[in-house]
Amino acid sequence: MKINVVNVIEEGKLGGPQVRICRVASQLKKNINTIVLMPKQNSIEFKNLCDLNSVEYIDVFLTRITKQFSVLFGYVFLFPFEIINLTYVLKKTKCDIVHVSGGSWQYKGLIAGKLAGKKVVWHLNDSSMPKIILLIFSVFSSYSDAFIFASERTRKYYLPLIRQNKNMFLIPAPVDTDFFNPLNIDFAKEDCLSKSHNKLIITTIANINPIKGIENIIKAASIVNKHINNVDFYIVGQISKRQKKYYSFLKTLKNDLKVINIHFVGPREDVREFLKKTDVYLCSSLAESSPMSVWEAMSMGKPIVSTRVGDVPIYVLDGINGFISNIDDYKDLSNNLIKLCLNKELRVQFGKVSRQTAINKLDISICSNKHEQAYKKLYSFFKKE
């Protein structure tokens, strides 16, 4: 008998959680039937990914919480109506487990799941939230029947706020190591990187957001440029309307420091094109949990330079397949980048270890199996109640 899961997420924009939902649901079709419940708005790419992976989904009207007053007002005003609608949809699907994805600020799936009489597992995938969000989470945590943590860092962050003993599972974000395989990729056309012919390429894949610490990339680049004159930095990611002010700050900083070799190239449907040509992958984040972009770079056989965020230090061992710097330490980031840029043998050596680590510990088959075992354990546990 198949277990029926409805995976609820309040954010429609395609990102790590949305990709994880699709990949895992696709992998588990044999024993787990998954329906994704997502917002109507801002979810075209997410829907396309579901269609591509033959994952069933239902789109409903859902507002997301933001700092923008007009949007926040709508979120609060529409909250009860959206809960009622979600409850109706969940009852109609007759699911066994409601899987609330997207993090600790996504309460609607939890509330609707309980009102629908369903068992709920809450998936937490961050390690930095405003105090008001943490306070509300602490109150609602007692209503969740189980938790999935995307990293050990996330588990430690939220554990003191969970008021009762619950079933808990640690499952990192997955990477498809067959898809992200440098040996299986042959791009005939790479116009976006043509300007960097014969140059070393340092890549960061991240939406433009202060939590990604992109100003430290610019500061680090200004130091790297004093030692190496044949390097280009690429930042691949969306610049949303909400981050126009931050992006303007980054451009001003770039001009002030006279860093002309940083290229903001926007989002790309297939980031493998950049990763294949990348010499060093750089993560400058101020907070992460289980950053899929880092795992994808590792799967592509790249050496990693990263801040000490999330569970990155568990899979990127300092001096083994990359270098780890303290958060906000752009000087150390630059030193580590210089070490790798000047040593091709070290880059190759680190890259091989990265690829093998991704295969052995982060592959989609491993992470999907952990999801299936969690669902089965919860289903069996709930049936005994």
URCORHU-V345436 format. One line per field, one symbol per residue. psi: psi as a letter, one per 20 degrees, with the letter a starting at -180 (. if undefined). burial: b if it has 9 or more other C-alpha atoms within 8 Angstrom, else e. A space follows every 50 residues. Layout:
psi=???
burial=???
//
This chain:
psi=pqpppooppiphppaghgggggggghhjhgipoppporqhqkjghgghgg ghjlpqqppropqqpripggggghgggighhhggggggghhhilqhppoo riaiinhghgghghhikrppppopkrkoqqhhghggghgihiiqirqppi rhggghghgiioirprpqqoorqrpniggmohijpnphplhijhijpjqq ppqpopqophiikhhhggghhhgghihpjlqqppoorqnrhijggghhgg hgggghjloikpoojaqphoihgghhiphpppojqhprfmohhghhgghj lqqppqrmqbjgihhnppjgjaqpqqpjmhghggghggghhinhhhgggg hghgghggghijqhhghhhhgghgggggggghhi.
burial=eebbbbbbbbbbbbebbbbbbbbbbbbbbebbbbbbbbbbeebbebbebb bebebbbeebebbbeeeeeebbebbeebbeebbbebbbebbeeebbbbbb bbbbebbbbbbbbbebebbbbbbbbbbeeeeebbeebbebbbebbbbbbb bbbbbeeeeebbeeeeeeebbbbbbbbeebbeeeeeeeeeeeeeebeeeb bbbbebbbbeebbbebbbbbbbbbbeeeeebbbbbbbbbeeebbebbeeb eebbbeeebeebeeebeeeeebbbbbebbbbbbbbbbbbbbbebbbbbbb bbbbbbbbbbbbbeebbbebbbbbbebbbbbbbbbbbbebbeeeeebbbb bbbbbbbbbeebbbebbbbbbbebbbebbeeeeee
//
